[in-house]
Amino acid sequence: MQTQVSRVTLIVLDSVGVGALPDAADYGDEGSNTLANIAKAVNGLKLPNLAGLGLGHIHPIAGVAAVTDPAGAYGKMAEKSVGKDTTTGHWEMAGIILDKPFPTYPHGFPPDLIAEFERRIGRQILGNVVASGTQIIEELGPEHMQTGKPIVYTSADSVFQVAAHEEIIPLEELYRICRIAREMLDGEHKVGRVIARPFVGQPGSFRRTANRHDYAVPPPRPNILDSLHRAGIKVMGVGKIYDIFAGEGISETAKTKDNMDGVDKTIEFMHKSTGGLIFTNLVEYDSVYGHRNNVPGYAKALQDFDQRLPEIMAAMLPDEVLIITADHGCDPTTVSTDHSREYVPLLVYGKQVKKGVNLGVRSSFSDVAATLGDFFGVPFPVGTSFAPEVLG
């Protein structure tokens, strides 16, 4: 299918789910609904611009109207892959469906693996527990500063995280340590991501910096980003996208400090590019608010994005399509601080996009990959394209 779309801006609101999937109970997530539960907890969200695109038609959300004439197409997507993490969600969006989840370590990593890691990096470590990143540096940061031992921890996600004070273990050394971990964590221990978590400050006032770096498992097979790249179509990653795909299929990347910086970098790409795919991840919904069960903060972050949406829409080319979605849930109103197995919203907007089209419940995030293939005239075999439904 050949179309007249020169550019697509795909924005992932990391963890903004819209209701438990049918198998959510298998993951301990029955009743999770990130967006609706937050809206209920704060007595209504003010998201007039997202509502204008059709958000209120996807699911009842307190404060978000189901407007009479939505400016966009709307629906929701189910995750077909096994899992509920960032890597799995983004890979499926790009056309990779996983039938086996990445391993997790609810009791820490095996002693023999840690011993070999210590041998290879030439240092002993602290931690090796499941922990919140902010809490673990408060607890172990002082000892780390005295001993120079890096802090290793994990979460309910498939991650091996290494925290270090930038004045105790310089960034390049921390990155080297993480590269060693990434090389080791293969086979049965192939975690989704190894994450460098640098911080600064003094005991009682530590803060993590923007120098985080993710070392993801390379995608196991080609995806839509590779297809676009090979076809000479520029793929611009904003935020974690480069890390999630281990750089594969990415033409240019822009790191971000926070959500609003992510919006700024997206708009910068929109102003300086004349075509291609701009693929943005706005991570703070997940990392700063979802995992910390910070309901008011999450609500404000959603409203902050909504206020910036007109800027994004104003920067669009006449033949551009904007897609807004998410990669999983992370309901901050539940006891769990883990991701939640949820549907994700799907909003599609552009001057060529038919208004008010109900895209229904898509059976896989990979429908995005198939749609991108159609938009750019690069056939992609995984997923069911919604391009014929949205283009006039």
Contacts in CASP RR format, 6 or more apart in sequence:
PFRMAT RR
TARGET T0000
AUTHOR 0000-0000-0000
METHOD contacts of the structure
MODEL  1
MQTQVSRVTLIVLDSVGVGALPDAADYGDEGSNTLANIAKAVNGLKLPNL
AGLGLGHIHPIAGVAAVTDPAGAYGKMAEKSVGKDTTTGHWEMAGIILDK
PFPTYPHGFPPDLIAEFERRIGRQILGNVVASGTQIIEELGPEHMQTGKP
IVYTSADSVFQVAAHEEIIPLEELYRICRIAREMLDGEHKVGRVIARPFV
GQPGSFRRTANRHDYAVPPPRPNILDSLHRAGIKVMGVGKIYDIFAGEGI
SETAKTKDNMDGVDKTIEFMHKSTGGLIFTNLVEYDSVYGHRNNVPGYAK
ALQDFDQRLPEIMAAMLPDEVLIITADHGCDPTTVSTDHSREYVPLLVYG
KQVKKGVNLGVRSSFSDVAATLGDFFGVPFPVGTSFAPEVLG
1 374 0 8 1.000
1 377 0 8 1.000
1 385 0 8 1.000
1 387 0 8 1.000
1 388 0 8 1.000
2 377 0 8 1.000
3 374 0 8 1.000
3 375 0 8 1.000
3 376 0 8 1.000
3 377 0 8 1.000
3 387 0 8 1.000
3 391 0 8 1.000
4 319 0 8 1.000
4 352 0 8 1.000
5 319 0 8 1.000
5 320 0 8 1.000
5 321 0 8 1.000
5 352 0 8 1.000
5 375 0 8 1.000
5 376 0 8 1.000
5 391 0 8 1.000
6 274 0 8 1.000
6 275 0 8 1.000
6 276 0 8 1.000
6 317 0 8 1.000
6 319 0 8 1.000
6 320 0 8 1.000
7 270 0 8 1.000
7 273 0 8 1.000
7 274 0 8 1.000
7 275 0 8 1.000
7 276 0 8 1.000
7 277 0 8 1.000
7 278 0 8 1.000
7 317 0 8 1.000
7 319 0 8 1.000
7 320 0 8 1.000
7 321 0 8 1.000
8 276 0 8 1.000
8 277 0 8 1.000
8 278 0 8 1.000
8 320 0 8 1.000
8 321 0 8 1.000
8 322 0 8 1.000
8 323 0 8 1.000
8 372 0 8 1.000
8 375 0 8 1.000
8 376 0 8 1.000
9 266 0 8 1.000
9 270 0 8 1.000
9 277 0 8 1.000
9 278 0 8 1.000
9 280 0 8 1.000
9 312 0 8 1.000
9 316 0 8 1.000
9 320 0 8 1.000
9 321 0 8 1.000
9 322 0 8 1.000
9 323 0 8 1.000
10 93 0 8 1.000
10 277 0 8 1.000
10 278 0 8 1.000
10 279 0 8 1.000
10 280 0 8 1.000
10 323 0 8 1.000
10 325 0 8 1.000
10 368 0 8 1.000
10 372 0 8 1.000
11 266 0 8 1.000
11 280 0 8 1.000
11 282 0 8 1.000
11 312 0 8 1.000
11 322 0 8 1.000
11 323 0 8 1.000
11 324 0 8 1.000
11 325 0 8 1.000
12 90 0 8 1.000
12 93 0 8 1.000
12 279 0 8 1.000
12 280 0 8 1.000
12 281 0 8 1.000
12 282 0 8 1.000
12 325 0 8 1.000
12 326 0 8 1.000
12 327 0 8 1.000
13 282 0 8 1.000
13 285 0 8 1.000
13 302 0 8 1.000
13 305 0 8 1.000
13 324 0 8 1.000
13 325 0 8 1.000
13 326 0 8 1.000
13 345 0 8 1.000
14 86 0 8 1.000
14 240 0 8 1.000
14 281 0 8 1.000
14 282 0 8 1.000
14 283 0 8 1.000
14 284 0 8 1.000
14 285 0 8 1.000
14 286 0 8 1.000
14 287 0 8 1.000
14 326 0 8 1.000
14 327 0 8 1.000
15 34 0 8 1.000
15 285 0 8 1.000
15 286 0 8 1.000
15 290 0 8 1.000
15 326 0 8 1.000
15 327 0 8 1.000
15 328 0 8 1.000
15 329 0 8 1.000
15 330 0 8 1.000
15 339 0 8 1.000
16 34 0 8 1.000
16 35 0 8 1.000
16 285 0 8 1.000
16 302 0 8 1.000
16 326 0 8 1.000
16 329 0 8 1.000
16 344 0 8 1.000
16 345 0 8 1.000
17 33 0 8 1.000
17 34 0 8 1.000
17 35 0 8 1.000
17 326 0 8 1.000
17 328 0 8 1.000
17 329 0 8 1.000
17 330 0 8 1.000
17 331 0 8 1.000
17 340 0 8 1.000
17 342 0 8 1.000
17 343 0 8 1.000
17 344 0 8 1.000
17 345 0 8 1.000
18 33 0 8 1.000
18 34 0 8 1.000
18 35 0 8 1.000
18 36 0 8 1.000
18 58 0 8 1.000
18 59 0 8 1.000
18 76 0 8 1.000
18 326 0 8 1.000
18 342 0 8 1.000
18 343 0 8 1.000
18 344 0 8 1.000
18 345 0 8 1.000
19 31 0 8 1.000
19 32 0 8 1.000
19 33 0 8 1.000
19 34 0 8 1.000
19 35 0 8 1.000
19 36 0 8 1.000
19 59 0 8 1.000
19 342 0 8 1.000
19 343 0 8 1.000
20 29 0 8 1.000
20 30 0 8 1.000
20 31 0 8 1.000
20 32 0 8 1.000
20 33 0 8 1.000
20 340 0 8 1.000
20 341 0 8 1.000
20 342 0 8 1.000
20 343 0 8 1.000
21 29 0 8 1.000
21 78 0 8 1.000
21 79 0 8 1.000
21 341 0 8 1.000
21 342 0 8 1.000
21 343 0 8 1.000
23 341 0 8 1.000
24 30 0 8 1.000
24 31 0 8 1.000
24 32 0 8 1.000
24 340 0 8 1.000
24 341 0 8 1.000
24 342 0 8 1.000
26 341 0 8 1.000
27 83 0 8 1.000
27 84 0 8 1.000
27 340 0 8 1.000
27 341 0 8 1.000
28 336 0 8 1.000
28 341 0 8 1.000
29 84 0 8 1.000
29 331 0 8 1.000
29 334 0 8 1.000
29 336 0 8 1.000
29 340 0 8 1.000
29 341 0 8 1.000
29 342 0 8 1.000
31 331 0 8 1.000
31 334 0 8 1.000
32 329 0 8 1.000
32 331 0 8 1.000
32 334 0 8 1.000
32 340 0 8 1.000
32 341 0 8 1.000
32 342 0 8 1.000
33 59 0 8 1.000
33 331 0 8 1.000
33 342 0 8 1.000
34 290 0 8 1.000
34 298 0 8 1.000
34 329 0 8 1.000
34 330 0 8 1.000
34 331 0 8 1.000
34 332 0 8 1.000
34 340 0 8 1.000
34 342 0 8 1.000
35 45 0 8 1.000
35 59 0 8 1.000
35 61 0 8 1.000
35 302 0 8 1.000
35 345 0 8 1.000
36 59 0 8 1.000
36 60 0 8 1.000
36 61 0 8 1.000
36 62 0 8 1.000
37 331 0 8 1.000
37 333 0 8 1.000
37 334 0 8 1.000
38 45 0 8 1.000
38 295 0 8 1.000
38 298 0 8 1.000
38 299 0 8 1.000
38 302 0 8 1.000
38 331 0 8 1.000
38 332 0 8 1.000
38 333 0 8 1.000
39 45 0 8 1.000
39 61 0 8 1.000
39 62 0 8 1.000
39 63 0 8 1.000
39 64 0 8 1.000
39 299 0 8 1.000
40 62 0 8 1.000
40 333 0 8 1.000
41 295 0 8 1.000
41 299 0 8 1.000
41 333 0 8 1.000
42 295 0 8 1.000
42 296 0 8 1.000
42 299 0 8 1.000
43 62 0 8 1.000
44 61 0 8 1.000
44 62 0 8 1.000
44 63 0 8 1.000
44 64 0 8 1.000
45 61 0 8 1.000
45 62 0 8 1.000
45 63 0 8 1.000
45 64 0 8 1.000
45 299 0 8 1.000
45 302 0 8 1.000
45 303 0 8 1.000
46 63 0 8 1.000
46 303 0 8 1.000
46 306 0 8 1.000
47 55 0 8 1.000
47 61 0 8 1.000
47 63 0 8 1.000
47 64 0 8 1.000
47 302 0 8 1.000
47 303 0 8 1.000
47 306 0 8 1.000
48 306 0 8 1.000
49 306 0 8 1.000
49 307 0 8 1.000
49 309 0 8 1.000
49 310 0 8 1.000
50 64 0 8 1.000
50 306 0 8 1.000
50 309 0 8 1.000
50 324 0 8 1.000
50 347 0 8 1.000
51 64 0 8 1.000
51 65 0 8 1.000
51 66 0 8 1.000
51 67 0 8 1.000
52 67 0 8 1.000
52 70 0 8 1.000
52 71 0 8 1.000
52 72 0 8 1.000
53 70 0 8 1.000
53 71 0 8 1.000
53 72 0 8 1.000
53 74 0 8 1.000
53 324 0 8 1.000
53 347 0 8 1.000
53 349 0 8 1.000
54 66 0 8 1.000
54 67 0 8 1.000
54 70 0 8 1.000
54 71 0 8 1.000
54 72 0 8 1.000
54 74 0 8 1.000
54 347 0 8 1.000
54 356 0 8 1.000
55 61 0 8 1.000
55 64 0 8 1.000
55 74 0 8 1.000
55 345 0 8 1.000
55 347 0 8 1.000
56 64 0 8 1.000
56 65 0 8 1.000
56 66 0 8 1.000
56 67 0 8 1.000
56 74 0 8 1.000
57 66 0 8 1.000
57 67 0 8 1.000
57 70 0 8 1.000
57 74 0 8 1.000
57 75 0 8 1.000
57 356 0 8 1.000
57 358 0 8 1.000
58 74 0 8 1.000
58 75 0 8 1.000
58 76 0 8 1.000
58 345 0 8 1.000
58 346 0 8 1.000
59 76 0 8 1.000
59 345 0 8 1.000
60 66 0 8 1.000
69 355 0 8 1.000
69 356 0 8 1.000
70 355 0 8 1.000
70 356 0 8 1.000
71 349 0 8 1.000
71 355 0 8 1.000
71 356 0 8 1.000
72 347 0 8 1.000
72 348 0 8 1.000
72 349 0 8 1.000
72 350 0 8 1.000
72 353 0 8 1.000
72 354 0 8 1.000
72 355 0 8 1.000
72 356 0 8 1.000
72 357 0 8 1.000
73 347 0 8 1.000
73 348 0 8 1.000
73 349 0 8 1.000
73 353 0 8 1.000
73 354 0 8 1.000
73 355 0 8 1.000
73 356 0 8 1.000
73 357 0 8 1.000
73 358 0 8 1.000
73 359 0 8 1.000
73 386 0 8 1.000
73 389 0 8 1.000
73 390 0 8 1.000
74 345 0 8 1.000
74 346 0 8 1.000
74 347 0 8 1.000
74 348 0 8 1.000
74 356 0 8 1.000
74 357 0 8 1.000
74 358 0 8 1.000
74 359 0 8 1.000
75 345 0 8 1.000
75 346 0 8 1.000
75 347 0 8 1.000
75 358 0 8 1.000
75 359 0 8 1.000
75 360 0 8 1.000
75 361 0 8 1.000
75 362 0 8 1.000
76 343 0 8 1.000
76 344 0 8 1.000
76 345 0 8 1.000
76 346 0 8 1.000
76 360 0 8 1.000
76 361 0 8 1.000
76 362 0 8 1.000
77 325 0 8 1.000
77 343 0 8 1.000
77 344 0 8 1.000
77 346 0 8 1.000
77 361 0 8 1.000
77 362 0 8 1.000
77 364 0 8 1.000
77 365 0 8 1.000
77 367 0 8 1.000
77 368 0 8 1.000
78 343 0 8 1.000
78 361 0 8 1.000
78 362 0 8 1.000
78 363 0 8 1.000
78 364 0 8 1.000
78 365 0 8 1.000
79 88 0 8 1.000
79 89 0 8 1.000
79 92 0 8 1.000
79 328 0 8 1.000
79 341 0 8 1.000
79 344 0 8 1.000
79 364 0 8 1.000
79 365 0 8 1.000
80 92 0 8 1.000
80 97 0 8 1.000
80 363 0 8 1.000
80 364 0 8 1.000
80 365 0 8 1.000
80 366 0 8 1.000
81 88 0 8 1.000
81 89 0 8 1.000
81 91 0 8 1.000
81 92 0 8 1.000
81 96 0 8 1.000
81 97 0 8 1.000
81 98 0 8 1.000
81 99 0 8 1.000
81 365 0 8 1.000
82 88 0 8 1.000
82 98 0 8 1.000
82 99 0 8 1.000
82 100 0 8 1.000
82 101 0 8 1.000
83 98 0 8 1.000
83 101 0 8 1.000
83 102 0 8 1.000
83 341 0 8 1.000
84 328 0 8 1.000
84 329 0 8 1.000
84 339 0 8 1.000
84 340 0 8 1.000
84 341 0 8 1.000
84 342 0 8 1.000
85 101 0 8 1.000
85 102 0 8 1.000
85 157 0 8 1.000
85 158 0 8 1.000
85 192 0 8 1.000
85 328 0 8 1.000
85 339 0 8 1.000
86 157 0 8 1.000
86 193 0 8 1.000
86 240 0 8 1.000
86 244 0 8 1.000
86 286 0 8 1.000
86 327 0 8 1.000
86 328 0 8 1.000
86 339 0 8 1.000
87 102 0 8 1.000
87 158 0 8 1.000
87 192 0 8 1.000
87 193 0 8 1.000
87 216 0 8 1.000
87 217 0 8 1.000
87 244 0 8 1.000
88 98 0 8 1.000
88 101 0 8 1.000
88 102 0 8 1.000
88 328 0 8 1.000
89 327 0 8 1.000
89 328 0 8 1.000
89 365 0 8 1.000
90 241 0 8 1.000
90 244 0 8 1.000
90 245 0 8 1.000
90 281 0 8 1.000
90 327 0 8 1.000
91 98 0 8 1.000
91 219 0 8 1.000
91 223 0 8 1.000
91 244 0 8 1.000
91 245 0 8 1.000
92 98 0 8 1.000
92 364 0 8 1.000
92 365 0 8 1.000
92 366 0 8 1.000
93 325 0 8 1.000
93 327 0 8 1.000
93 365 0 8 1.000
93 366 0 8 1.000
93 368 0 8 1.000
93 369 0 8 1.000
94 219 0 8 1.000
94 223 0 8 1.000
94 224 0 8 1.000
94 225 0 8 1.000
94 245 0 8 1.000
94 366 0 8 1.000
94 368 0 8 1.000
94 369 0 8 1.000
95 223 0 8 1.000
95 224 0 8 1.000
95 365 0 8 1.000
95 366 0 8 1.000
95 368 0 8 1.000
95 369 0 8 1.000
95 370 0 8 1.000
95 380 0 8 1.000
95 382 0 8 1.000
95 383 0 8 1.000
96 219 0 8 1.000
96 220 0 8 1.000
96 221 0 8 1.000
96 223 0 8 1.000
96 366 0 8 1.000
96 382 0 8 1.000
97 364 0 8 1.000
97 366 0 8 1.000
97 382 0 8 1.000
101 158 0 8 1.000
102 158 0 8 1.000
102 190 0 8 1.000
102 191 0 8 1.000
102 192 0 8 1.000
102 217 0 8 1.000
103 158 0 8 1.000
103 188 0 8 1.000
103 189 0 8 1.000
103 190 0 8 1.000
103 191 0 8 1.000
104 154 0 8 1.000
104 156 0 8 1.000
104 157 0 8 1.000
104 158 0 8 1.000
105 130 0 8 1.000
105 154 0 8 1.000
105 191 0 8 1.000
106 130 0 8 1.000
106 156 0 8 1.000
107 130 0 8 1.000
108 128 0 8 1.000
108 129 0 8 1.000
108 130 0 8 1.000
108 154 0 8 1.000
109 128 0 8 1.000
109 152 0 8 1.000
109 154 0 8 1.000
109 160 0 8 1.000
109 189 0 8 1.000
110 189 0 8 1.000
113 184 0 8 1.000
113 189 0 8 1.000
114 125 0 8 1.000
114 128 0 8 1.000
114 152 0 8 1.000
116 184 0 8 1.000
117 125 0 8 1.000
117 152 0 8 1.000
117 180 0 8 1.000
117 181 0 8 1.000
117 184 0 8 1.000
118 124 0 8 1.000
118 125 0 8 1.000
120 180 0 8 1.000
120 184 0 8 1.000
121 150 0 8 1.000
121 176 0 8 1.000
121 177 0 8 1.000
121 180 0 8 1.000
123 148 0 8 1.000
123 149 0 8 1.000
123 150 0 8 1.000
123 177 0 8 1.000
124 147 0 8 1.000
124 149 0 8 1.000
125 149 0 8 1.000
125 150 0 8 1.000
125 151 0 8 1.000
125 152 0 8 1.000
126 140 0 8 1.000
126 143 0 8 1.000
126 144 0 8 1.000
126 147 0 8 1.000
126 149 0 8 1.000
126 150 0 8 1.000
126 151 0 8 1.000
126 152 0 8 1.000
127 136 0 8 1.000
127 140 0 8 1.000
127 151 0 8 1.000
127 152 0 8 1.000
127 153 0 8 1.000
128 152 0 8 1.000
128 153 0 8 1.000
129 136 0 8 1.000
129 153 0 8 1.000
129 154 0 8 1.000
130 153 0 8 1.000
130 154 0 8 1.000
130 155 0 8 1.000
130 156 0 8 1.000
131 139 0 8 1.000
131 153 0 8 1.000
131 154 0 8 1.000
131 155 0 8 1.000
132 155 0 8 1.000
132 291 0 8 1.000
132 292 0 8 1.000
132 337 0 8 1.000
133 153 0 8 1.000
133 161 0 8 1.000
133 163 0 8 1.000
133 197 0 8 1.000
133 208 0 8 1.000
134 208 0 8 1.000
134 292 0 8 1.000
136 151 0 8 1.000
136 153 0 8 1.000
136 163 0 8 1.000
137 144 0 8 1.000
137 151 0 8 1.000
137 163 0 8 1.000
137 197 0 8 1.000
137 199 0 8 1.000
137 206 0 8 1.000
137 208 0 8 1.000
138 203 0 8 1.000
138 204 0 8 1.000
138 206 0 8 1.000
140 151 0 8 1.000
141 151 0 8 1.000
141 163 0 8 1.000
141 165 0 8 1.000
141 203 0 8 1.000
141 206 0 8 1.000
142 203 0 8 1.000
143 149 0 8 1.000
144 150 0 8 1.000
144 151 0 8 1.000
144 163 0 8 1.000
144 164 0 8 1.000
144 165 0 8 1.000
144 168 0 8 1.000
145 165 0 8 1.000
145 168 0 8 1.000
145 203 0 8 1.000
148 164 0 8 1.000
148 168 0 8 1.000
148 169 0 8 1.000
150 162 0 8 1.000
150 163 0 8 1.000
150 164 0 8 1.000
150 169 0 8 1.000
150 174 0 8 1.000
150 177 0 8 1.000
151 162 0 8 1.000
151 163 0 8 1.000
151 164 0 8 1.000
152 160 0 8 1.000
152 161 0 8 1.000
152 162 0 8 1.000
153 161 0 8 1.000
153 163 0 8 1.000
154 160 0 8 1.000
154 161 0 8 1.000
155 161 0 8 1.000
155 291 0 8 1.000
155 338 0 8 1.000
156 336 0 8 1.000
156 337 0 8 1.000
156 338 0 8 1.000
156 339 0 8 1.000
157 193 0 8 1.000
157 338 0 8 1.000
157 339 0 8 1.000
158 191 0 8 1.000
158 192 0 8 1.000
158 193 0 8 1.000
159 191 0 8 1.000
159 192 0 8 1.000
159 193 0 8 1.000
159 194 0 8 1.000
159 195 0 8 1.000
160 181 0 8 1.000
160 185 0 8 1.000
160 191 0 8 1.000
160 193 0 8 1.000
160 194 0 8 1.000
160 195 0 8 1.000
161 194 0 8 1.000
161 195 0 8 1.000
161 197 0 8 1.000
162 174 0 8 1.000
162 177 0 8 1.000
162 178 0 8 1.000
162 181 0 8 1.000
162 194 0 8 1.000
162 195 0 8 1.000
162 196 0 8 1.000
162 197 0 8 1.000
163 197 0 8 1.000
163 198 0 8 1.000
163 199 0 8 1.000
163 208 0 8 1.000
164 173 0 8 1.000
164 174 0 8 1.000
164 177 0 8 1.000
164 196 0 8 1.000
164 197 0 8 1.000
164 198 0 8 1.000
164 199 0 8 1.000
165 198 0 8 1.000
165 199 0 8 1.000
165 200 0 8 1.000
165 201 0 8 1.000
165 206 0 8 1.000
166 174 0 8 1.000
166 198 0 8 1.000
166 199 0 8 1.000
166 200 0 8 1.000
166 209 0 8 1.000
166 211 0 8 1.000
167 200 0 8 1.000
169 177 0 8 1.000
171 196 0 8 1.000
171 198 0 8 1.000
171 211 0 8 1.000
174 196 0 8 1.000
174 198 0 8 1.000
175 196 0 8 1.000
175 213 0 8 1.000
177 196 0 8 1.000
178 194 0 8 1.000
178 195 0 8 1.000
178 196 0 8 1.000
178 213 0 8 1.000
178 215 0 8 1.000
179 215 0 8 1.000
181 194 0 8 1.000
181 215 0 8 1.000
182 194 0 8 1.000
182 215 0 8 1.000
185 191 0 8 1.000
185 194 0 8 1.000
190 217 0 8 1.000
191 217 0 8 1.000
192 216 0 8 1.000
192 217 0 8 1.000
193 214 0 8 1.000
193 215 0 8 1.000
193 216 0 8 1.000
193 217 0 8 1.000
193 243 0 8 1.000
194 214 0 8 1.000
194 215 0 8 1.000
195 212 0 8 1.000
195 213 0 8 1.000
195 214 0 8 1.000
195 215 0 8 1.000
196 211 0 8 1.000
196 212 0 8 1.000
196 213 0 8 1.000
196 214 0 8 1.000
196 215 0 8 1.000
197 208 0 8 1.000
197 212 0 8 1.000
198 208 0 8 1.000
198 209 0 8 1.000
198 211 0 8 1.000
198 212 0 8 1.000
199 206 0 8 1.000
199 207 0 8 1.000
199 208 0 8 1.000
199 209 0 8 1.000
200 206 0 8 1.000
200 207 0 8 1.000
200 209 0 8 1.000
201 207 0 8 1.000
210 255 0 8 1.000
210 256 0 8 1.000
210 257 0 8 1.000
213 243 0 8 1.000
214 240 0 8 1.000
214 243 0 8 1.000
214 244 0 8 1.000
215 243 0 8 1.000
215 246 0 8 1.000
216 243 0 8 1.000
216 244 0 8 1.000
216 245 0 8 1.000
216 246 0 8 1.000
217 246 0 8 1.000
218 245 0 8 1.000
218 246 0 8 1.000
218 248 0 8 1.000
219 245 0 8 1.000
219 246 0 8 1.000
219 248 0 8 1.000
223 245 0 8 1.000
223 369 0 8 1.000
224 369 0 8 1.000
224 372 0 8 1.000
224 373 0 8 1.000
224 378 0 8 1.000
224 380 0 8 1.000
225 235 0 8 1.000
225 245 0 8 1.000
225 248 0 8 1.000
225 249 0 8 1.000
225 250 0 8 1.000
225 277 0 8 1.000
225 279 0 8 1.000
226 248 0 8 1.000
226 249 0 8 1.000
227 373 0 8 1.000
227 378 0 8 1.000
227 380 0 8 1.000
228 235 0 8 1.000
228 249 0 8 1.000
228 276 0 8 1.000
228 277 0 8 1.000
228 372 0 8 1.000
228 373 0 8 1.000
228 376 0 8 1.000
228 378 0 8 1.000
229 235 0 8 1.000
229 249 0 8 1.000
229 250 0 8 1.000
229 251 0 8 1.000
231 376 0 8 1.000
231 377 0 8 1.000
231 378 0 8 1.000
233 275 0 8 1.000
233 276 0 8 1.000
233 277 0 8 1.000
233 376 0 8 1.000
233 378 0 8 1.000
234 251 0 8 1.000
234 252 0 8 1.000
234 273 0 8 1.000
234 275 0 8 1.000
234 276 0 8 1.000
234 277 0 8 1.000
235 249 0 8 1.000
235 250 0 8 1.000
235 251 0 8 1.000
235 252 0 8 1.000
235 276 0 8 1.000
235 277 0 8 1.000
235 279 0 8 1.000
236 250 0 8 1.000
236 251 0 8 1.000
236 252 0 8 1.000
236 253 0 8 1.000
236 254 0 8 1.000
236 269 0 8 1.000
236 273 0 8 1.000
236 276 0 8 1.000
236 277 0 8 1.000
236 278 0 8 1.000
236 279 0 8 1.000
237 250 0 8 1.000
237 252 0 8 1.000
237 253 0 8 1.000
237 254 0 8 1.000
237 269 0 8 1.000
237 278 0 8 1.000
237 279 0 8 1.000
237 280 0 8 1.000
238 253 0 8 1.000
238 254 0 8 1.000
238 256 0 8 1.000
238 262 0 8 1.000
238 265 0 8 1.000
238 266 0 8 1.000
238 269 0 8 1.000
238 278 0 8 1.000
238 279 0 8 1.000
238 280 0 8 1.000
238 281 0 8 1.000
239 253 0 8 1.000
239 254 0 8 1.000
239 255 0 8 1.000
239 256 0 8 1.000
239 262 0 8 1.000
239 265 0 8 1.000
239 280 0 8 1.000
239 281 0 8 1.000
239 283 0 8 1.000
240 281 0 8 1.000
240 283 0 8 1.000
241 250 0 8 1.000
241 253 0 8 1.000
241 279 0 8 1.000
241 280 0 8 1.000
241 281 0 8 1.000
242 250 0 8 1.000
242 253 0 8 1.000
244 281 0 8 1.000
247 253 0 8 1.000
252 269 0 8 1.000
254 262 0 8 1.000
254 265 0 8 1.000
254 268 0 8 1.000
254 269 0 8 1.000
256 262 0 8 1.000
256 265 0 8 1.000
256 283 0 8 1.000
258 284 0 8 1.000
259 282 0 8 1.000
259 283 0 8 1.000
259 284 0 8 1.000
259 285 0 8 1.000
259 301 0 8 1.000
259 304 0 8 1.000
259 305 0 8 1.000
260 304 0 8 1.000
260 308 0 8 1.000
262 280 0 8 1.000
262 282 0 8 1.000
263 282 0 8 1.000
263 305 0 8 1.000
263 308 0 8 1.000
263 311 0 8 1.000
263 312 0 8 1.000
265 280 0 8 1.000
266 278 0 8 1.000
266 280 0 8 1.000
266 312 0 8 1.000
267 311 0 8 1.000
267 312 0 8 1.000
267 315 0 8 1.000
269 278 0 8 1.000
270 278 0 8 1.000
270 312 0 8 1.000
270 315 0 8 1.000
270 316 0 8 1.000
270 317 0 8 1.000
271 315 0 8 1.000
274 317 0 8 1.000
275 317 0 8 1.000
276 376 0 8 1.000
277 372 0 8 1.000
277 376 0 8 1.000
281 327 0 8 1.000
282 305 0 8 1.000
284 301 0 8 1.000
285 298 0 8 1.000
285 301 0 8 1.000
285 302 0 8 1.000
285 330 0 8 1.000
286 329 0 8 1.000
286 330 0 8 1.000
286 339 0 8 1.000
288 294 0 8 1.000
288 297 0 8 1.000
288 301 0 8 1.000
289 295 0 8 1.000
289 297 0 8 1.000
289 298 0 8 1.000
289 301 0 8 1.000
289 332 0 8 1.000
290 298 0 8 1.000
290 330 0 8 1.000
290 331 0 8 1.000
290 332 0 8 1.000
290 337 0 8 1.000
291 330 0 8 1.000
291 337 0 8 1.000
291 338 0 8 1.000
292 332 0 8 1.000
292 337 0 8 1.000
293 332 0 8 1.000
293 333 0 8 1.000
293 334 0 8 1.000
293 337 0 8 1.000
294 332 0 8 1.000
295 332 0 8 1.000
295 333 0 8 1.000
298 332 0 8 1.000
312 322 0 8 1.000
313 322 0 8 1.000
313 349 0 8 1.000
316 322 0 8 1.000
316 350 0 8 1.000
316 351 0 8 1.000
318 351 0 8 1.000
319 351 0 8 1.000
319 352 0 8 1.000
320 350 0 8 1.000
320 351 0 8 1.000
321 348 0 8 1.000
321 349 0 8 1.000
321 350 0 8 1.000
321 352 0 8 1.000
321 353 0 8 1.000
321 375 0 8 1.000
321 390 0 8 1.000
322 347 0 8 1.000
322 348 0 8 1.000
322 349 0 8 1.000
322 350 0 8 1.000
323 346 0 8 1.000
323 347 0 8 1.000
323 348 0 8 1.000
323 368 0 8 1.000
323 371 0 8 1.000
324 345 0 8 1.000
324 346 0 8 1.000
324 347 0 8 1.000
324 349 0 8 1.000
325 344 0 8 1.000
325 345 0 8 1.000
325 346 0 8 1.000
325 347 0 8 1.000
325 365 0 8 1.000
325 368 0 8 1.000
326 344 0 8 1.000
326 345 0 8 1.000
327 344 0 8 1.000
327 365 0 8 1.000
328 339 0 8 1.000
328 340 0 8 1.000
328 341 0 8 1.000
328 342 0 8 1.000
328 344 0 8 1.000
329 339 0 8 1.000
329 340 0 8 1.000
329 341 0 8 1.000
329 342 0 8 1.000
329 344 0 8 1.000
330 338 0 8 1.000
330 339 0 8 1.000
330 340 0 8 1.000
331 340 0 8 1.000
331 342 0 8 1.000
334 340 0 8 1.000
343 361 0 8 1.000
344 365 0 8 1.000
346 359 0 8 1.000
346 362 0 8 1.000
348 357 0 8 1.000
348 359 0 8 1.000
348 386 0 8 1.000
348 390 0 8 1.000
352 391 0 8 1.000
352 392 0 8 1.000
353 390 0 8 1.000
353 391 0 8 1.000
353 392 0 8 1.000
354 389 0 8 1.000
354 390 0 8 1.000
354 391 0 8 1.000
354 392 0 8 1.000
357 389 0 8 1.000
357 390 0 8 1.000
359 386 0 8 1.000
359 389 0 8 1.000
359 390 0 8 1.000
362 384 0 8 1.000
362 386 0 8 1.000
363 384 0 8 1.000
364 383 0 8 1.000
364 384 0 8 1.000
366 382 0 8 1.000
366 383 0 8 1.000
367 383 0 8 1.000
367 384 0 8 1.000
367 385 0 8 1.000
367 386 0 8 1.000
369 380 0 8 1.000
369 382 0 8 1.000
369 383 0 8 1.000
370 380 0 8 1.000
370 382 0 8 1.000
370 383 0 8 1.000
370 384 0 8 1.000
370 385 0 8 1.000
371 385 0 8 1.000
371 386 0 8 1.000
371 387 0 8 1.000
372 378 0 8 1.000
372 380 0 8 1.000
373 379 0 8 1.000
373 380 0 8 1.000
373 385 0 8 1.000
373 387 0 8 1.000
374 385 0 8 1.000
374 387 0 8 1.000
374 388 0 8 1.000
375 387 0 8 1.000
END
